[in-house]
Amino acid sequence: MDDKPNPEALNENSEHLFSFGVIADIQYADLEDGFNFQGTRRRYYRHSLLHLQGAIEDWNNESSTPCCVLQLGDIIDGYNAQYNASEKSLEVVMDTFKKLKVPVHHTWGNHEFYNFRRKYLTHSKLNTKFLEDQIEHHPETMPSEDYYAYHFVPFPKFRFILLDAYDLSVLGVDQSSPKYEQCMKILKEHNPNTELNSPQGLSEPQFVQFNGGFSQEQLNWLNEVLTFSDTNQEKVVIVSHLPIYPDASDSVCLAWNYRDALAVIWSHKCVVCFFAGHTHDGGYSEDPFGVYHVNLEGVIETAPDSQAFGTVHVYPDKMLLKGRGRVPDRIMNYKKEAGKRAFHC
């Protein structure tokens, strides 16, 4: 593992406020190494647990302990379902997370839904909605029970928002339900392929079964929270399993209605960065409105002699991602001024 970073050395004139950990796509399974669906990239199913253990050890021993860790989804691999090992594998990973000295916030990805129904996840240890913060006298900022999303305040004037990128999805939903029918209709309207996981020939390749989207109800809620954050002069970090900005992602891995999510975010001045997983390759871009999009490299495709996680150090004027292994360092300066904000995606 790399030597422990020293962000203070880079910021002698800037006060360190707090830090938080980020990790994505652990996809643990008690299986021999395999490959991705295309057979082009190696997946280290068992070793991903050792990477997680290394990350936790590092976070626990940092001189400035992170306030929390954001787990960006796909905590266990879909193969577990084929071997009837979903609950056992989840227990193994959750037992590992117990060694972490700080809270972990769990995001849900497609592999959660390959293993479990949404109803199961809602009542599982992967539901960390109990860690949410509520804004008094602002009931419009309370999320609905119809999707898995919430917000919390890790430090004064900073708000973190976890989004449900599979709010619109055919995964983990009862096939006889109206929600399933609605989402299958959306998917088939954009994807005429017999194999709905194939983007072949699609003008909008994100419309595949292993992706999902945000309901209008969730986007309206996000808009209300961001409105409050604007008024309260807060800095906001948004978390989702699926990325929403094309320049930071493989076009196949975007949320179905990523443009709708961007339109909401771009209509506010408070968002600093948007963290996602899913691509495994990682990605990074600053959009025209000064929002940083960071797609974290996936643990599952990280060789045993490397690592894939990071710690974000927060300062009054910027956030610094100190990556480990194949996660690079990133500097995310806050916007100097709002400027003109218009939607052009």
N, C-alpha and C positions, 0 to 999 in steps of 0.2 A: 504494500500500500504506500501511497505517496506520503511524504512528510506532512505533519500537521500544518495547515496553512496559518498564516499570521496576518489577517486582514488589517489589524491595527497598524501594522508597519506601513500599509498603503495609505492609511488615513490618520496621520498624526494630528491633523487639525479638525477631525470630524469625530463627534461623539458616537460611540457604539450604543445603539438603543436596545436591540434584542436580536435573536437569530432563530431560524427554524430549519428543520431538515426536510429534504425532498427525496423520494424514491419511487420508482415506477416499474410496473410489469415484472414482478417477481416470478409469477407463474410456476410456483413450485409443484413438482410431482415426484413421487418416489419411482422414477423411471430412468433408464439409461439415456444418455444424450440422444437427441433426435435432430430434426431439421424443421424449418418453417414449411408452410404449405406448398411453396414453390420448390422446396428441396435445395435452396441456395444458401441458407444461413443456419449455422449450428445453434441448437438450443440445449442449454445445460440445466436440465430439469432438477437434478438433485443438488447440484452445486449452487443453485440460486439461493438455497437456504443458508449456505456458508457465507455467501455475499451479504445476505441480510444480517447474519450474526456479526460480521465484520463492521457493517454500517452502524449497528446498534452500539457495539463496543466503542466505536469512534465517537459517536454522538455523546455517549455517557461520559467519555473522558475529555471532551473539549473544555478548554479553560472557561469559556463562556457557554454554559449549558443551553442548548436550544429550548425555546419555550414549548415547542411541539414538533411533531413530524407529520408531513402531509404524504400519505400513501396514495398514489395516483391511479390505482385500479389494476385489475388482473393479478390478484394476489396469489391465486393458484391456477394451474393450467386446466383447460377444458378436457384434456385426456383423463383427468381424474374421474370424470363422470362415466367414461367407458369401462373403467376398472372398479366402479362402485366405491371409489376412495375419496369422494368429495369432502365428506365431513371429517374424515381422518386427516387428510392433508391440510384442511383449514385449521384443525386443532393444533397440528404441528407448527404451522406458521404463527398462529395466535399465541401459542405458548412461547415462541421465540420473541415475539413482540412484548411479552410480559417483562422481559429483561430490560426494556427501555425505561428510563427513569422519568420520562415525560409523556404526556398524552399523545396518541396518534389519531389522526383524522382519516377515515377511510373513504375513498371514492370508489364507485362501482363501474366496472368495465364489462366488455363482452364476455370475458372468461368467467366472471361471477355468474352471469346468466347462462352460460353453458353448463354450470354445475348446480345452480339453484334457481328456484322460482323467486320472483320478486317478493312474494309474501314471506318466504323463508328468510330472505335477506333482511327484510324489515324487522324481524324478530331475532336476528342473529347479532353476534358481537361485531359484525361489520357495519352495523348501524350506529354511528357515533353522533347522531343528532342530539343526544343528551348533552353534548358539549356546546350546544348553540348558546348564543346570547340573544336576549330579547330587547327590543327598543321600546321603552315605556311610551305610552300615548301614541304609538304608531303601529296600529294593528295591521296596516297594509304591508308591513315588512315581515309579517309572520308567514312562513311558507305553508303551503297546503300539504296535507297528508298524501295527496295524489302523486307526488314525486319526491325523490330523496335529495333534498337540497336544504342548506341552512347557512347561517353566517355567524361569525364570532369575532371578538375583539381580543387579540393576543397582547396588545399594548395600546395605551391611550392614543387615539387619533389614527389607528390602523384597523382596518376591517378585512377579514378573509371570508370569501364566499365560495362554498362548495356547490357545484352544479351537477344535475342529473342529466348526462348526455344520452341516456337510454330511456328518457321519459317517453319519447316516441320510438318504439322499437317492437319488433316481433319476437324478441328474445325474452325468455322468462315470463311470458304472459300466457294465460289460458287461451287456447286457440278458439274457444267458443265465445270469448268476450268481445264486446263492441270495440274495445281498445285494440285488440289484435286485428280485427277486420279493418279498422281505420288505418292502422300502420301498414298492414299488408297492401292496402289500396295505394297508399302513398308510395311504397316501395315499388310496386309493379307498374305504377304510372311512369316511373322514371327508369325502371330496369326491366326490359322485356325478356331478359335471358332466362333460360330454363333453370340454370344454376344461379341463384340469387346472390351468391357470394362472389360472382364473377363480374368485374367491371368492364369486360370486353365490349368494345363498341359504344360505350356510354359517353354522351357529351358531358354528363355530370357524374364522374366515376365514384363519387362518395356514396351514391345510392346503392349500397350493397348491404346484405343482411347482417354482416358483422359490425356495422355502424348503427347509429341511431340519431335522434335529434331532440330538440327542446320544444315542449309544447308552448303555445301562446300564453297559457296561464303561468308557466314558469318564467317566461321572458317578461311578462308584465310584473311579476314579483321582483325579478332582478332589477327592472327599471325603477321600482319603488325604493329598493334598498340603495341603489346608486344615487337616486335623487336625495335621499337622506344623507348619504356620505358626502355628496357635493355641498349640501347646505352646512354640514357639520365640519367641513374642511378635513375630511379623512383621506388617507391613502388606502387604496384597495388592491388586494391580491385575489384573483379568481382562479379556481381550480376545477378541472374537468378531465375525465379520462380522454375524451376526444378533443383534438385541436380544432381551432376555428379559423386559422389564418393561413392561406395557401402558401405564402412564401416561407413558412416555417415547417411545412409538412409535405409529405407525399400526398398528392391530390386524392388518392383513393382512401386515405385515412381520416378525412375531415368529417365533422358532424354533418348530417344531411342538410340542415338549414343553417349552416355556419354564417351565412350572410345576415340572417335575422339576428343572431347573437351579436355579430359585429356592429350592426346598426344600433342596437341598444347601448353597447359599450361606448361606441363613438359619439353618442349623444350626451355623454357625461365627461367631466374632466378629471375624475378621481382615480381612475384605474391605472395602476403602475404596470402590472404584468399579469399574464395569463399562463398558468402552468398546466401542461397536459402530458400524457404518456402515449400509449397505443402504437406509435410508429416503430419503436425499438431502435431506430437509427438516430433519434434525436433531431433537433432542429431549433433554429433561433432566428428571429427577425424583429426589428422595430417597425411597427406599422406607421402610416402617414400621420396618425394622431398621437404618436409618442407612447403607444402601449407596446410593451415588450412581450413577445410570444416565445415561451421556452418549452420545447418538447423534450422531455428527459429521456436519455438513452435507457433502454430496457435492461434490467438485471438478467432476464432469461437468456439473452444473446451475448452475455459478457463472459469472456474466457476466464478460467480459474485463476490465471495470474494477473487479472486486472480487477476493476471494481466499477460500480455504476450507482452513485448517489451523490448528494451534495448538501451543503449547508449554506443557507442564504443569510448574510449578515446585513442588518438593517441600520441605516444611518439617517440623519435628518435630511440629507440631500440625495441619497441613492440607496440602492440595494446591490450587494455583491454576492454573486453565486460562486462559492468555492467548490469546484467539482472534484471528485475522486475518480481515479482510473480514467475511463473514457468519457466522463462528463467534463466538458471544458469549463473554465472560469468565465463568468459573464459580469459585465458592469451595466447596471440599469439606472441611469440618472433620471430623477424626477423631471417632469415637464416644467419649464420655466414659467410658461403662461399657457392659458387654454388655447389661444389662437382661434382661428375660424374652424368650426367643426361642422362639416357637411358630409353626408353619406355618399360615397362614390365607389361602390364595390361591384 
